[in-house]
Structure formats: structure tokens, C-alpha cells
């Protein structure tokens, strides 16, 4: 071929992965070029799970075949020909030296193999000591920008994703932070609601949002409700906030009054869609606040509800 290698690689970047495989059979030169530059080209997507078992850290890759090996033997080049689509860290213990090593090696492998578009991140039963604060923060900074779903369940972390790191997740539509301890989370949770609010206001085309997290600032919740009730192209959502005690509920009600956001029994009617509203429910015993939309209730006319007509129409 007469074209320089750099130009051929730039052309192949715009080719589907299935066609990349076909190109490898054209001739030896193209096969070698693709093999040497695979981390810059479209690759087969894989789900990766890193976990500890009997004190040993393992890594598993799931594609058409399942492969599992000890993480100590894992090499960055093993990921050069695949694209990590889903990354799960599970049962990672508290021992500082081991955890630091796992995080540092994981981050190095991700960077060297150019894993720049991880869409799903889950931390399940992960305990990280304060000594690994820097490694974890750098891990979040590198992994989060293209995440669509972030889950942290039963974790003890020295730091949470910062508001700036959450804001970088332009495609985020699913966020769960359950039974976890970390630095104060209000800024992070507020950033999640800000993303959802922006997406509603800009009609981003997302079909749904989901969030389960600890308490958020009442003003941010009101921002989201106002955005949803004043938008014509509204998505489905399900938001659950924990740690919403009586004081938080009072602050939320006061913020609604201050903004003149009217409601009937915590049902916030859409100003654009006559039959749609946002339903807010407080579960006092569990200190939960739950929100979801109702799109089509024939019995509703603005804030008025006629239950006789509701049952008749159905």
C-alpha cells in the first residue's frame, strides 16, 4: 500500500469492528498493521470483573467465551484488542497495600490499552482505605466521562466521585449509591440531579432516568420537578432519596412554597401536558423520598382530580 500507516489507521478508525476483522484477511501487511494498532481501532466489547477470592485477586473477561486468571499475571496488552464496555469491582478488601496495588495496576492497564469508553461501572462490596485516596480519585477521573450507569453498593470509600467528575458523565442515566460510606455525598448527588435536569430542559432524547442515592439538596429536587413539569418532551424517571428526615421534608415544602410550585397531595401537575404529573411520596419509617411520573390519568385536569371519572374511564 502506498498510503502512510498513520492515514490508514485514521481511515480504519471509522470502520465497524466486523469490517476490521475482514480487513485483516486482505494481506499480511494490513493484518500486521491492524494488530500493532488495535488499541486505536474499533474493538470487540467485553465485560470485565475484578474480584478477590480467598485473598487472591482475579480478573475475568466475558465475551463469547469466559476467561478468568489471577490479576497478578494479567498484562495490559491483553486488553489492547478488546474494548472494556462494563467494569465491575467486587469484594475488594481493606488491606491497603493490596488495594493500592490493584487500583494502580488496573488504572495503568486501562490507560495503556486506551479504554476510554467504559459505559457501565459497578463497585460492589469494595472497601478502600484512606491511603488509596489518590488512586481512587484518579480512577474515577479516568473511567467516568462516558459512563451511562454507575453503581456503588455496600462500599466503604475514602472519596466519592466529585461533582465535576459526575458532571463529565454526559450520557449518565442510571446512578445507584446504596449502603455505602464515603466523604460527604451531597455535592455528588446534587450533580446527578443537575445532569437529569439539564437533560430534561434540553430534550436530550433520553428515554428514562434512574437514581437511588442519599439525600440531595431540596433546591435541586425542586429544579428537577420544575424542569419536568414545564417540558413537553418528558422522559420517564424513578428517583429514590434516602436520609430524608422530617427536617429535610420541611425544607423541601418550604422551597416549594418559596418558588410557588403548587401541588395537590404532593402531586406536581405538568403545565404543558394536562394529564401528566410528578408524584412524590415520603416513607417516614425508612426516611425515603420517592419520585416518579404519571403520564396519562384521564381523571386529572390540572390540579383537580375526579376519582369517579378515573374509575369510569378505566
RALINHU-V536035 format. One record per run of one state. SS is the DSSP state (@ for helix, = for strand, . for the rest). FROM is the first residue (numbers start at 1). LEN is the number of residues. If there is no record, write none. Layout:
BEGIN
SS,FROM,LEN  SS,FROM,LEN
END
This chain:
BEGIN
.,1,4  @,5,8  .,13,4  @,17,7  .,24,4  @,28,9  .,37,1  @,38,3  .,41,3  =,44,10  .,54,2  =,56,7  .,63,3  =,66,5  @,71,3  .,74,2  @,76,4  .,80,2  =,82,9  .,91,5  @,96,17  .,113,7  =,120,5  .,125,2  =,127,1  .,128,2  @,130,17  .,147,2  =,149,5  .,154,2  =,156,1  .,157,6  @,163,5  .,168,6  =,174,5  .,179,2  =,181,1  .,182,4  @,186,16  .,202,6  =,208,6  .,214,4  @,218,12  .,230,6  =,236,6  .,242,4  @,246,13  .,259,8  =,267,3  .,270,7  =,277,7  .,284,4  =,288,7  .,295,5  =,300,2  .,302,2  =,304,2  .,306,1  @,307,7  .,314,1
END
